[in-house]
């Protein structure tokens, strides 16, 4: 696992309207940290205009205190720049849903589903196992199938009530399909 804080999560384009840019310019004069935060969030939204990130990571990205982030979020909420959905009971990790009249990523017809899908930004510094990151055992992987290959379950199977498959009725076991052209 890598620290992905600075990495763009989904795509490279977000869209804004001219009126939103004028309002954003005014916000820069009134509340510069809030305007900075809005840009930071806009750069990380997913296809449904939301991003999940902790206040601590936001503060680290902006080089400010957690309190500055909380103040900036209040300004953005009051100005209808974004909506906040708390994750957990402490309120330090939130889903920030950006106002689709200001900035959007993807088609506008999916915006109404913003609360159900988000880009998630994590920092290795906030992980309880941060010292072990990169040295964990590999996760289980699905078998890889190349073009023309098919799954052939073998072995005794699990104990009853499970039983081996009947000929011609083998289950479709989960796998990854690999395109030889793009696998190189």
PELIN-V693049 format. One record per pair of residues at least 12 apart in sequence whose ideal C-beta (glycine too) atoms are under 7 Angstrom apart, sorted by the first residue. I is the first residue (numbers start at 0). J is the second residue. D is the distance in Angstrom with one decimal. If there is no record, write none. Layout:
I|J|D ; I|J|D
//
This chain:
0|123|6.8 ; 0|132|4.9 ; 0|133|6.6 ; 2|122|6.0 ; 2|123|4.0 ; 3|120|7.0 ; 3|121|6.7 ; 4|56|6.0 ; 4|60|6.3 ; 4|120|6.3 ; 4|122|4.9 ; 7|42|7.0 ; 8|43|5.8 ; 8|45|6.6 ; 8|118|4.1 ; 8|120|6.6 ; 9|45|4.8 ; 9|46|6.1 ; 9|118|5.4 ; 10|104|6.3 ; 12|104|6.9 ; 13|41|5.4 ; 13|44|6.4 ; 13|102|5.2 ; 13|103|6.7 ; 13|104|4.8 ; 14|102|6.9 ; 14|103|5.5 ; 15|101|6.5 ; 15|102|5.0 ; 19|100|7.0 ; 19|101|4.4 ; 19|102|6.8 ; 23|37|6.9 ; 26|78|6.9 ; 30|71|6.9 ; 30|74|4.6 ; 32|63|6.5 ; 32|67|5.5 ; 32|71|4.6 ; 33|71|4.1 ; 33|74|3.9 ; 33|75|5.3 ; 35|61|6.0 ; 36|57|6.8 ; 36|61|6.7 ; 36|68|6.8 ; 36|71|4.3 ; 36|75|6.6 ; 37|75|6.0 ; 37|80|5.6 ; 39|57|7.0 ; 39|60|6.0 ; 39|61|6.4 ; 40|81|6.9 ; 40|95|5.3 ; 40|97|6.2 ; 41|97|6.3 ; 41|102|4.6 ; 43|118|5.6 ; 43|120|5.8 ; 44|97|5.6 ; 44|104|5.1 ; 44|118|6.1 ; 45|104|6.8 ; 45|116|6.2 ; 45|117|5.4 ; 45|118|3.5 ; 46|104|5.7 ; 46|105|4.0 ; 46|109|6.7 ; 46|116|6.9 ; 47|109|5.7 ; 47|110|6.9 ; 47|112|5.5 ; 47|113|4.8 ; 47|116|4.1 ; 47|117|6.8 ; 48|96|6.1 ; 48|97|4.8 ; 48|99|5.5 ; 48|103|5.5 ; 48|104|6.3 ; 48|110|5.8 ; 48|113|4.8 ; 49|94|5.3 ; 49|95|6.6 ; 49|96|4.6 ; 49|113|5.0 ; 49|114|7.0 ; 49|116|6.6 ; 49|117|3.7 ; 50|95|5.5 ; 50|117|5.6 ; 50|118|4.6 ; 50|120|6.1 ; 51|86|6.5 ; 51|92|6.9 ; 51|94|4.8 ; 51|117|4.7 ; 51|119|4.4 ; 51|120|6.9 ; 52|120|4.2 ; 53|91|5.7 ; 53|92|4.5 ; 53|125|6.1 ; 54|68|4.8 ; 54|69|6.6 ; 54|91|5.1 ; 55|91|6.8 ; 55|125|6.0 ; 56|120|6.3 ; 56|122|4.4 ; 56|125|6.6 ; 59|122|6.6 ; 79|98|5.8 ; 80|98|5.6 ; 80|101|6.0 ; 81|95|5.3 ; 81|96|6.2 ; 81|97|5.1 ; 81|98|6.0 ; 82|96|4.4 ; 83|95|6.0 ; 84|96|6.6 ; 84|114|6.1 ; 94|117|5.2 ; 96|113|4.6 ; 96|114|6.2 ; 141|173|5.1 ; 141|174|5.1 ; 141|175|5.2 ; 142|174|4.9 ; 143|174|6.8 ; 143|175|5.2 ; 143|177|5.3 ; 144|174|4.9 ; 144|175|7.0 ; 144|176|5.7 ; 144|177|6.7 ; 145|177|5.4 ; 145|179|6.3 ; 146|179|6.1 ; 150|171|6.9 ; 150|172|4.9 ; 150|174|6.2 ; 152|164|6.4 ; 152|169|5.4 ; 152|170|6.8 ; 152|172|6.1
//
